[in-house]
Amino acid sequence: MKYKILLLFFLCSFAVVAQEGETYKKTTKAFQENFNAQNVDAIFEMYSADMQNAMTKEGVERFVKGCYEQFGNLKTIMFKETTEGVHRYNAEFDNVTLIMELMLTDDGKIGEIQFQEL
């Protein structure tokens, strides 16, 4: 009986991990499309309520437009690793490649996002 419960636990764990991966893939794709289209409203809606309150729509607009002017289009986002719940990607722009750190909330909203030099 213990082994059946343990097996069930592991099978459920794999389903959660696979679902989390799909959520991150969808979010990074949507972020890339909205970033390149300069759709600040859509990006703002991707943020969690806490992030929306902390950054405000005007802050998100400055962030997106500033990054776009400096870095250009976001060409690719390639998964690198996950450390302590933060997913790290190589984000290749027209003018530079940066590390993008992303953490989503339980409901799939952006709880943290930042770009750093490689």
C-alpha positions in Angstrom: 0.0 0.0 0.0 2.8 2.4 0.9 4.4 1.8 -2.6 1.1 2.6 -4.4 0.7 5.9 -2.5 4.4 6.8 -3.2 3.9 5.9 -6.9 0.7 8.0 -7.1 2.6 10.9 -5.4 5.4 10.8 -8.0 3.0 10.6 -10.9 1.1 13.6 -9.7 4.4 15.5 -9.2 5.4 14.9 -12.8 2.0 16.2 -14.0 2.5 19.4 -12.0 6.0 19.9 -13.3 4.9 19.4 -16.9 2.0 21.9 -16.5 4.4 24.5 -15.0 6.7 24.1 -18.0 3.8 24.7 -20.4 2.7 27.8 -18.5 6.2 29.3 -18.7 6.4 28.5 -22.4 3.1 30.2 -23.1 4.1 33.2 -20.9 7.5 33.7 -22.6 6.0 33.4 -26.0 3.2 35.9 -25.2 5.7 38.3 -23.6 8.0 38.1 -26.7 5.1 38.8 -29.1 3.7 41.7 -27.0 7.2 43.1 -26.4 8.0 43.2 -30.1 4.5 44.7 -30.9 5.1 47.3 -28.0 1.7 46.2 -26.6 2.2 47.6 -23.1 -1.4 47.0 -22.1 -1.1 43.3 -22.8 2.2 43.1 -20.9 0.7 44.9 -18.0 -2.2 42.4 -17.9 0.4 39.6 -17.7 1.7 40.9 -14.4 0.4 39.8 -11.0 -1.7 42.3 -9.0 1.4 42.9 -6.7 3.6 43.6 -9.7 0.9 45.9 -11.2 0.7 47.9 -8.0 4.5 48.1 -7.5 5.3 49.0 -11.1 2.2 50.8 -12.3 1.2 50.9 -16.0 3.4 53.9 -16.6 6.4 52.1 -15.1 5.8 49.1 -17.3 5.5 51.4 -20.3 8.9 53.0 -19.4 10.5 49.6 -18.9 9.2 48.1 -22.2 9.9 51.2 -24.3 13.3 51.7 -22.8 14.3 48.1 -23.3 13.0 48.2 -26.9 14.8 51.3 -27.8 18.1 50.1 -26.3 18.0 46.4 -27.2 15.7 46.1 -30.3 13.3 43.2 -31.0 13.3 40.2 -28.7 14.3 37.5 -31.3 14.5 34.4 -29.1 14.0 33.2 -25.5 15.9 30.0 -24.8 15.4 28.2 -21.4 18.6 27.8 -19.5 17.8 26.6 -15.9 15.6 26.9 -12.9 17.1 28.0 -9.6 15.0 28.4 -6.4 11.8 28.8 -8.4 13.3 31.4 -10.8 13.5 30.4 -14.5 16.5 31.7 -16.3 16.6 32.2 -20.1 19.0 33.6 -22.7 17.0 36.4 -24.2 18.5 37.4 -27.6 17.6 40.8 -28.8 18.7 42.6 -32.0 21.5 44.4 -30.2 22.4 42.2 -27.3 21.8 38.8 -25.5 20.8 39.1 -21.9 19.7 36.7 -19.1 16.0 37.0 -18.4 14.9 35.9 -15.0 11.2 35.0 -14.7 9.0 33.8 -11.8 5.3 33.2 -12.2 2.7 33.2 -9.5 0.5 30.2 -8.9 -2.2 31.6 -11.3 0.4 32.0 -14.1 0.9 35.8 -13.8 4.4 37.4 -13.9 5.5 37.8 -10.3 9.1 38.8 -11.2 10.9 39.6 -14.3 14.3 41.2 -14.9 17.1 41.3 -17.4 20.8 41.1 -16.6 24.0 41.0 -18.6 25.4 37.5 -19.3 
